[in-house]
Amino acid sequence: MDLVLNRADYLQVGVTSQKTMKLLPASKSRATQKVVVGDHDGVVTCFGMKKGEAVAVFKTLPGQKITRLELGGVLNTPQEKIFIAAGSEIRGYTKRGKQFLSFETNLTECIKAMHVSGSDLFLSASYIYNHYCDCKDQHYYLSGDKINDVTCLPVEKLPQITPILACQDRVLRVLQGSDVMYEVEVLGPPSVLALHNGNGGDSGEDVLFGTSDGKLGLIQITTSKPINKWEIRNEKKRGGVLCIDSFDIVGDGVKDLLVGRDDGMVEVYSFDSANEPVLRFDQMLSESVTSIQGGCVGKDSYDEIVVSTYSGWVTGLTTEPVQKESGSGEELKINQEMQSKIASLRSELEHLQYKVLQERENYQQASQSSTAKTALSSISINDKFTLNKDDASYSLILEVQTAIDNVLIQSDVPIDLLDVDKNSAVVSFSSCDTESNDNFLLATYRCQANTTRLELQIRSIEGQYGTLQAYVTPRVQPKTCQVRQYHIKPLSLHQRTHCIDHDRPMNTLTLTGQFSFAEFHSWVVFCLPEVPEKPPAGECITFYFQNTFLDTQLESTYRKGEGVFKSDNISTISILKDVLSKEATKRKINLNISYEINEVSVKHTLKLIHPKLEYQLLLAKKVQLIDALKELQVHEGNTSFLIPEYRSILEEADHLQEEYKKQPAHLERLYGMITDLFIDKFKFKGTNVKTKVPLLLEILDSYDQNALIAFFDAA
């Protein structure tokens, strides 16, 4: 059967963070539940629905921004005590709103993630994890990368406490006390964790995870080694996963998987006979979904999915049908309850319009006074700048709590702005004077009415580094603008990985000098994305990276006074040499630089480029043939006389043209990489071959892999 859910908006609070909304347990089966939600104003709001209206149970006074909200209580009893994290403090409330706990932790940073289990409290800040029992410190762990979420296997089912940390470096760290029992590498940076079926499944060891690049998975955390049960790759290019819950919304007796994403997508997955997830329902909301839970809120006996969004809307997707009774004519009969609700909304709207008019007049009068001061309202902006592995481009997502008027994008480094299907904004480009003010890009996105979220796609060039700035102007009066800055790094297309192929032909760059471990780490942070800002614990560290465009690799190992980089791409070594020399000169540090170049690596890199270059050249040829083939089709009336290759080009014409349109600079980028490789190879030999570049481009225009390799060898 098809799952049909109808939307109902219940209430709007302030801006919300991830995992800050919960449903309190019902008094009896399928009875309505109360909703509790915490926002950035520091207010905890608990409400229930009566006759279609949201009625407050309690509401706390404003305070510090609430970053997490969890339910707890004595084990094996209804979990109806409310715990919130605000700054470095944990507060507890009863379901009636009475505060029973105020616990100031010893964390120096704001709490980012929390899990409550009986008298055990699991907390994490950016890099620090703490376990408390009855508010007494038990265990501590300093992570090598940012911690995004924390959970714990159910202590009711398992003999020992097993916390799990979701870390930014694509790793789940399974702890035992203050030590790591083992690490599990996952598909992407894990952003959220949840126990499967809410209780860890039959074994109590099943943990669901969602990643910031939109993937999902289920892992069984055993005491010896993890077992990957299933994975869902993000084939439809949807947003990152922010929240997960398990609830039987389909009504077949098996709990379904509910997923909320940062592009506003709500998904329901059911499980087939092989326990594999199958997508049953999806619906797009206009802003990111920060929390999701299944339950019953609007009306008794009607299950629903309740979500909270970034700007603070608490919304239900309910199984309750929308009732419409047709009369003898086409008029609809509206019941008494609905009529009174419409009248109440009209009255509220009129009152708000009158209030706005009054405040506007007061503002106009005040602004004409000689002592007038305009207070600019602070608008909350949620932004995300991430590298997409699939197409080696950066995704910039800007989400504002109110409607966006326009966004100005400015860059002092050459970048390409790519088309995004979800984006309905009108873009206009301004001419730039690159010589006098280092402006390589000025583009303005004018948003349609009520747009609160804008997604941009950007493609950078390795070796070209600088700053991208976004000037966000919301649709409010008086006009105000906020600026956000994003660093385009020298090796911007590299992504962290945890293992590389050591059999590849590697080039080595070694740097020695009077620098500390922390100084060298700051240089690595400057050059490469996805490196933790804080220096890791220990005297020596090794990071592995993979180029998302070419699949070349980089190994970085450094300690106090020495740093070694190894890569199968000479251009990567050349960029690092130039950038690190410049950074050391700025800080007046004397660097000794030595390098070993492996000639075989050049041919190896050209072979990695070959399939991409061949595909793009073939795509360009196919697109050039489309118009001529269509004319032949019209003239002859059929295509039966054409060879199969030409027939398939006609059949796929729309797809080919769409792909070609999306990749206008793809061929140019590949040519640029081959040219850089050619120049860098001879630069390390002390030879300038820039005069031979036109000849290289001629060879590329009539591309043949063997001829290209021969040219590199002969030059």
HUFENRA-V10457 format. One record per pair of residues at least 12 apart in sequence whose C-alpha atoms are under 7 Angstrom apart, sorted by the first residue. I is the first residue (numbers start at 0). J is the second residue. D is the distance in Angstrom with one decimal. If there is no record, write none. Layout:
I|J|D / I|J|D
This chain:
2|249|6.8 / 2|279|6.9 / 2|280|6.4 / 3|318|6.6 / 4|316|5.3 / 4|317|5.0 / 4|318|5.0 / 5|316|5.2 / 5|317|5.2 / 5|318|6.5 / 6|315|5.7 / 6|316|4.6 / 6|317|6.4 / 7|314|5.7 / 7|315|5.1 / 7|316|6.4 / 8|313|6.3 / 8|314|4.4 / 8|315|6.3 / 9|53|6.2 / 9|313|5.6 / 9|314|5.6 / 10|53|6.7 / 10|312|5.9 / 10|313|5.3 / 11|311|5.1 / 11|312|4.3 / 11|313|6.1 / 12|38|6.8 / 12|311|4.7 / 12|312|6.4 / 13|38|5.2 / 13|39|6.1 / 13|40|6.3 / 13|310|6.4 / 13|311|5.0 / 14|38|5.5 / 14|39|5.4 / 14|309|5.6 / 14|310|4.5 / 14|311|4.8 / 14|400|6.8 / 15|37|6.8 / 15|38|4.6 / 15|39|5.8 / 15|289|7.0 / 15|308|6.9 / 15|309|5.2 / 15|310|6.5 / 15|311|5.5 / 16|38|6.9 / 16|66|5.6 / 16|289|6.2 / 16|309|6.9 / 17|67|7.0 / 17|241|6.4 / 17|289|4.5 / 17|290|6.0 / 18|67|5.8 / 18|68|6.4 / 18|242|6.6 / 18|289|6.0 / 18|290|4.8 / 19|36|5.7 / 19|37|5.5 / 19|66|6.8 / 19|67|4.9 / 19|68|4.4 / 19|290|6.4 / 20|35|5.8 / 20|36|4.3 / 20|37|6.6 / 20|68|6.5 / 20|290|5.7 / 20|307|6.6 / 21|34|6.0 / 21|35|5.5 / 21|36|6.5 / 21|292|6.8 / 22|34|4.6 / 22|35|6.2 / 23|79|5.8 / 24|77|6.5 / 24|78|6.9 / 24|79|6.4 / 29|295|6.4 / 29|299|6.1 / 29|300|4.9 / 30|295|6.6 / 30|299|4.9 / 30|300|6.3 / 31|295|5.0 / 31|296|4.8 / 31|297|6.8 / 31|298|6.1 / 31|299|5.3 / 32|47|6.7 / 32|295|5.8 / 32|296|5.1 / 33|45|6.7 / 33|46|5.6 / 33|47|4.6 / 33|296|6.8 / 34|46|5.4 / 34|47|6.3 / 37|65|5.8 / 37|68|6.8 / 38|64|6.5 / 38|65|5.6 / 39|64|4.2 / 39|65|5.5 / 40|61|5.5 / 40|62|6.2 / 40|63|6.6 / 40|64|5.6 / 41|61|4.7 / 41|62|4.2 / 41|63|4.8 / 41|64|4.6 / 41|65|5.3 / 42|58|6.8 / 42|59|5.3 / 42|60|5.8 / 42|61|4.8 / 42|62|6.7 / 43|58|5.7 / 43|59|5.3 / 44|57|6.2 / 44|58|4.6 / 44|59|6.7 / 45|57|5.4 / 45|58|6.3 / 48|296|6.5 / 48|297|5.8 / 51|297|6.9 / 56|95|6.8 / 57|95|6.7 / 57|96|5.6 / 63|85|5.6 / 63|86|6.4 / 64|85|5.6 / 64|86|6.9 / 65|83|6.7 / 65|84|5.8 / 65|85|4.5 / 66|84|5.7 / 66|85|5.9 / 66|111|6.2 / 67|83|5.7 / 67|84|5.2 / 67|112|6.4 / 67|113|6.5 / 68|82|5.7 / 68|83|4.5 / 68|84|6.5 / 69|81|6.1 / 69|82|5.3 / 69|83|6.5 / 69|114|6.9 / 69|115|6.7 / 70|82|6.0 / 71|115|5.8 / 71|116|6.4 / 71|117|6.4 / 72|117|5.6 / 73|117|5.0 / 74|117|5.2 / 79|94|6.2 / 80|92|6.1 / 80|93|5.1 / 80|94|6.1 / 81|93|6.2 / 81|94|6.9 / 84|110|6.4 / 85|110|7.0 / 86|109|4.4 / 86|110|5.9 / 87|103|6.3 / 87|104|5.8 / 87|106|6.0 / 87|108|6.5 / 87|109|5.0 / 87|110|5.5 / 88|102|5.7 / 88|103|4.5 / 88|104|5.9 / 89|101|5.9 / 89|102|5.1 / 89|103|6.4 / 90|102|6.3 / 108|124|5.9 / 109|124|5.8 / 110|122|6.8 / 110|123|5.8 / 110|124|4.6 / 111|123|5.9 / 111|124|5.0 / 111|125|6.6 / 112|124|6.8 / 112|147|6.8 / 112|148|5.1 / 112|149|6.0 / 113|149|6.2 / 114|149|6.4 / 114|150|5.5 / 118|132|5.6 / 118|133|5.3 / 119|131|5.8 / 119|132|4.5 / 119|133|6.6 / 120|132|6.2 / 123|146|6.9 / 125|145|5.1 / 125|146|5.5 / 126|141|5.9 / 126|142|5.2 / 126|144|6.3 / 126|145|5.1 / 126|146|5.7 / 127|140|6.0 / 127|141|4.8 / 127|142|6.2 / 128|140|5.1 / 128|141|6.4 / 138|176|5.7 / 138|177|5.1 / 139|177|5.2 / 140|177|5.4 / 143|535|5.4 / 144|166|6.1 / 144|167|6.0 / 144|168|6.2 / 144|531|5.3 / 145|166|5.5 / 145|167|5.3 / 145|531|6.9 / 146|164|6.5 / 146|165|5.8 / 146|166|4.4 / 146|167|6.3 / 147|165|5.5 / 147|166|5.7 / 147|167|6.6 / 147|190|5.4 / 147|191|6.9 / 148|164|6.0 / 148|165|5.1 / 148|190|6.4 / 148|191|5.6 / 148|192|6.3 / 149|163|5.7 / 149|164|4.7 / 149|165|6.2 / 149|192|6.8 / 150|162|5.8 / 150|163|5.4 / 150|164|6.8 / 150|192|6.5 / 150|193|6.9 / 151|163|5.8 / 152|199|6.7 / 152|203|6.5 / 152|204|6.2 / 153|198|6.5 / 153|199|6.8 / 153|203|6.2 / 156|203|5.9 / 157|203|7.0 / 161|173|6.9 / 161|174|6.0 / 161|175|5.9 / 162|174|5.4 / 165|189|5.5 / 165|190|6.7 / 166|188|6.8 / 166|189|6.4 / 167|188|4.9 / 167|189|6.4 / 168|188|6.0 / 168|495|7.0 / 169|184|5.8 / 169|185|5.5 / 169|186|6.8 / 169|187|5.1 / 169|188|4.2 / 169|189|6.1 / 170|182|6.4 / 170|183|5.4 / 170|184|4.5 / 170|185|5.9 / 171|183|5.0 / 171|184|6.4 / 187|210|5.5 / 187|211|6.9 / 187|212|6.4 / 188|210|5.3 / 188|211|5.8 / 189|208|6.5 / 189|209|5.7 / 189|210|4.1 / 189|211|6.2 / 190|209|5.9 / 190|210|5.0 / 190|211|5.5 / 190|240|6.8 / 190|241|6.5 / 191|208|5.7 / 191|209|5.3 / 191|210|6.9 / 191|241|6.1 / 191|242|6.3 / 192|206|6.9 / 192|207|5.7 / 192|208|4.6 / 192|209|6.7 / 193|206|5.9 / 193|207|5.1 / 193|208|6.5 / 193|243|6.5 / 194|206|4.7 / 194|207|5.9 / 195|207|5.7 / 195|245|6.9 / 196|245|5.0 / 196|254|6.3 / 197|245|6.0 / 204|219|5.2 / 204|220|5.1 / 204|221|6.4 / 205|217|6.7 / 205|218|5.7 / 205|219|4.4 / 205|220|6.3 / 206|218|5.4 / 206|219|6.2 / 209|240|5.2 / 210|239|6.1 / 210|240|5.6 / 211|239|4.1 / 211|240|5.7 / 212|238|6.6 / 212|239|4.7 / 213|233|5.5 / 213|237|6.1 / 213|238|5.4 / 213|239|4.0 / 213|240|5.3 / 214|231|5.7 / 214|232|5.0 / 214|233|5.2 / 215|230|5.7 / 215|231|5.0 / 215|232|6.8 / 216|229|5.6 / 216|230|4.2 / 216|231|6.1 / 217|229|5.5 / 217|230|6.6 / 229|275|6.9 / 237|262|7.0 / 238|260|5.4 / 238|261|5.2 / 238|262|4.8 / 239|260|5.4 / 239|261|5.4 / 240|259|6.1 / 240|260|4.4 / 240|261|6.3 / 241|259|5.9 / 241|260|5.3 / 241|261|6.2 / 241|288|6.9 / 241|289|5.9 / 242|258|6.0 / 242|259|5.2 / 242|289|6.4 / 242|290|5.4 / 242|291|6.0 / 243|257|5.6 / 243|258|4.8 / 243|259|6.5 / 243|291|6.5 / 244|256|6.1 / 244|257|5.1 / 244|258|6.7 / 244|291|6.4 / 244|292|5.6 / 245|257|5.9 / 246|293|5.3 / 248|302|6.4 / 248|303|6.7 / 255|267|6.7 / 255|268|5.7 / 255|269|4.8 / 255|270|6.9 / 256|268|4.9 / 256|269|6.4 / 259|288|5.2 / 259|290|7.0 / 259|291|6.3 / 260|287|6.2 / 260|288|5.6 / 261|287|4.1 / 261|288|5.8 / 262|286|6.2 / 262|287|5.1 / 263|283|5.4 / 263|284|4.6 / 263|285|5.6 / 263|286|4.7 / 263|287|4.2 / 263|288|5.4 / 264|281|6.8 / 264|282|5.7 / 264|283|4.4 / 264|284|6.0 / 265|281|5.4 / 265|282|5.3 / 265|283|6.2 / 266|280|5.7 / 266|281|4.3 / 266|282|6.7 / 267|279|5.6 / 267|280|5.0 / 267|281|6.3 / 286|308|6.3 / 286|309|6.4 / 286|451|6.9 / 286|452|6.4 / 287|308|5.6 / 287|309|5.6 / 288|306|6.6 / 288|307|6.0 / 288|308|4.5 / 288|309|6.4 / 289|307|5.7 / 289|308|5.3 / 289|309|6.0 / 290|306|5.5 / 290|307|5.2 / 291|304|7.0 / 291|305|5.8 / 291|306|4.4 / 291|307|6.7 / 292|304|5.8 / 292|305|5.4 / 292|306|6.5 / 293|305|6.0 / 301|317|6.8 / 301|318|5.7 / 301|319|5.6 / 302|317|6.2 / 302|318|5.8 / 303|315|6.3 / 303|316|5.4 / 303|317|4.1 / 303|318|5.9 / 304|316|5.0 / 304|317|6.4 / 310|400|4.9 / 375|479|6.7 / 378|400|6.8 / 379|399|6.1 / 379|400|5.9 / 380|397|6.9 / 380|398|5.7 / 380|399|4.7 / 380|400|6.8 / 381|397|6.0 / 381|398|5.0 / 381|399|6.3 / 382|396|5.4 / 382|397|4.6 / 382|398|6.2 / 383|395|5.7 / 383|396|5.1 / 383|397|6.8 / 384|396|6.6 / 388|547|5.3 / 391|492|6.3 / 391|547|5.3 / 391|548|5.3 / 392|456|6.6 / 392|457|5.7 / 392|458|4.7 / 393|456|5.7 / 393|457|4.9 / 393|458|6.1 / 394|455|5.8 / 394|456|4.7 / 394|457|6.3 / 395|454|5.8 / 395|455|5.1 / 395|456|6.2 / 396|453|5.9 / 396|454|4.5 / 396|455|6.4 / 397|452|5.7 / 397|453|5.3 / 397|454|6.4 / 398|451|5.7 / 398|452|4.3 / 398|453|6.4 / 399|451|5.3 / 399|452|6.4 / 400|451|6.6 / 401|451|5.9 / 401|473|6.6 / 402|449|4.9 / 402|450|5.2 / 402|451|4.6 / 402|473|5.9 / 402|474|5.5 / 403|446|6.3 / 403|450|5.8 / 403|451|5.5 / 403|472|6.2 / 403|473|4.2 / 403|474|5.4 / 404|445|6.3 / 404|446|5.6 / 404|472|5.7 / 404|473|5.0 / 404|474|4.7 / 405|443|6.8 / 405|444|5.5 / 405|445|4.5 / 405|446|5.6 / 405|471|6.4 / 405|472|5.4 / 405|473|7.0 / 406|443|5.7 / 406|444|5.1 / 406|445|6.7 / 406|469|6.5 / 406|470|5.5 / 406|471|4.7 / 406|472|6.1 / 407|442|5.7 / 407|443|4.4 / 407|444|6.4 / 407|469|5.7 / 407|470|5.0 / 407|471|6.7 / 408|441|5.7 / 408|442|5.1 / 408|443|6.2 / 408|468|5.8 / 408|469|4.7 / 408|470|6.5 / 409|440|5.4 / 409|441|4.7 / 409|442|6.7 / 409|467|5.9 / 409|468|5.2 / 409|469|6.5 / 410|438|6.0 / 410|439|5.7 / 410|440|5.1 / 410|441|6.9 / 410|466|6.0 / 410|467|4.4 / 410|468|6.2 / 411|437|5.2 / 411|438|4.7 / 411|439|5.3 / 411|465|6.0 / 411|466|6.0 / 411|467|6.8 / 412|439|5.7 / 412|463|6.3 / 412|464|6.0 / 412|465|5.5 / 412|466|6.9 / 413|439|5.4 / 413|459|7.0 / 414|457|6.6 / 414|458|5.6 / 414|459|4.8 / 414|460|6.9 / 415|457|5.6 / 415|458|5.1 / 415|459|6.7 / 416|456|5.9 / 416|457|4.8 / 416|458|6.6 / 417|456|5.2 / 417|457|5.9 / 418|456|6.9 / 419|455|6.5 / 419|456|6.6 / 422|453|6.6 / 422|454|6.3 / 424|444|5.7 / 424|445|5.4 / 424|446|4.5 / 424|447|6.2 / 425|444|5.5 / 425|445|5.1 / 425|446|6.5 / 426|442|6.7 / 426|443|5.5 / 426|444|4.4 / 426|445|6.4 / 427|442|5.7 / 427|443|5.3 / 427|444|6.7 / 428|441|5.9 / 428|442|4.4 / 428|443|6.5 / 429|441|5.4 / 429|442|6.1 / 461|489|5.7 / 461|490|5.2 / 461|491|5.9 / 461|492|6.7 / 462|489|4.7 / 462|490|6.3 / 462|574|5.7 / 463|489|5.9 / 464|487|5.2 / 464|488|5.1 / 464|489|4.9 / 465|486|6.1 / 465|487|5.3 / 465|488|6.8 / 466|484|6.7 / 466|485|5.8 / 466|486|4.7 / 466|487|5.7 / 467|484|5.8 / 467|485|5.1 / 467|486|6.2 / 467|487|6.8 / 468|482|6.8 / 468|483|5.7 / 468|484|4.6 / 468|485|6.3 / 469|482|5.6 / 469|483|5.2 / 469|484|6.5 / 470|482|4.4 / 470|483|6.6 / 488|525|6.5 / 488|526|5.4 / 488|527|6.0 / 488|528|6.8 / 489|526|5.1 / 489|527|6.8 / 490|526|5.8 / 490|527|5.4 / 491|527|6.3 / 491|528|6.3 / 492|546|5.6 / 492|547|5.8 / 492|548|6.9 / 493|527|6.8 / 493|528|6.8 / 493|544|5.9 / 493|545|5.3 / 493|546|4.3 / 493|547|5.9 / 494|528|6.7 / 494|529|6.7 / 494|544|5.3 / 494|545|5.3 / 494|546|6.3 / 494|547|6.6 / 495|529|6.2 / 495|543|6.0 / 495|544|4.5 / 495|545|6.5 / 496|543|5.5 / 496|544|5.2 / 496|545|6.5 / 497|543|5.9 / 498|543|6.5 / 499|543|6.9 / 499|552|6.9 / 503|567|6.5 / 504|567|5.7 / 504|597|6.5 / 504|599|6.3 / 504|600|5.1 / 505|565|5.9 / 505|566|5.1 / 505|567|4.4 / 505|597|6.2 / 505|600|6.4 / 506|565|5.5 / 506|566|5.3 / 506|567|5.9 / 506|569|6.5 / 506|595|5.7 / 506|596|4.8 / 506|597|5.4 / 507|564|5.7 / 507|565|4.5 / 507|566|6.7 / 507|594|5.4 / 507|595|5.1 / 507|596|6.6 / 508|563|5.7 / 508|564|5.1 / 508|565|6.4 / 508|572|6.5 / 508|593|6.0 / 508|594|4.4 / 508|595|6.7 / 509|562|5.9 / 509|563|4.5 / 509|564|6.5 / 509|592|5.8 / 509|593|5.3 / 509|594|6.0 / 510|561|5.7 / 510|562|5.1 / 510|563|6.4 / 510|590|6.4 / 510|591|5.6 / 510|592|4.8 / 510|593|6.6 / 511|560|5.4 / 511|561|4.5 / 511|562|6.5 / 511|590|5.9 / 511|591|5.1 / 511|592|6.7 / 512|560|5.2 / 512|561|6.7 / 512|589|6.1 / 512|590|5.0 / 512|591|6.1 / 513|560|5.5 / 513|588|6.8 / 514|559|6.3 / 514|560|5.2 / 515|559|4.7 / 515|560|6.2 / 516|558|5.3 / 516|559|4.3 / 517|534|5.8 / 520|534|6.1 / 538|558|5.9 / 539|557|5.7 / 539|558|4.6 / 540|556|5.7 / 540|557|5.8 / 540|558|6.8 / 541|555|5.5 / 541|556|4.3 / 541|557|6.8 / 542|554|6.0 / 542|555|5.2 / 542|556|6.6 / 543|555|6.4 / 549|607|6.5 / 549|608|6.5 / 551|567|6.1 / 551|568|6.3 / 552|566|5.5 / 552|567|6.1 / 553|565|5.6 / 553|566|4.4 / 554|566|6.4 / 567|600|5.5 / 568|600|6.6 / 568|604|6.2 / 569|676|6.6 / 569|679|6.6 / 569|680|6.6 / 570|675|6.6 / 570|676|5.6 / 570|679|5.9 / 573|679|6.5 / 602|708|6.6 / 609|704|7.0 / 612|666|7.0 / 612|669|6.7 / 615|666|6.3 / 621|648|6.7 / 622|655|6.6 / 622|656|6.3 / 625|649|6.5 / 625|652|6.6 / 628|649|7.0 / 674|692|6.9 / 677|711|6.8
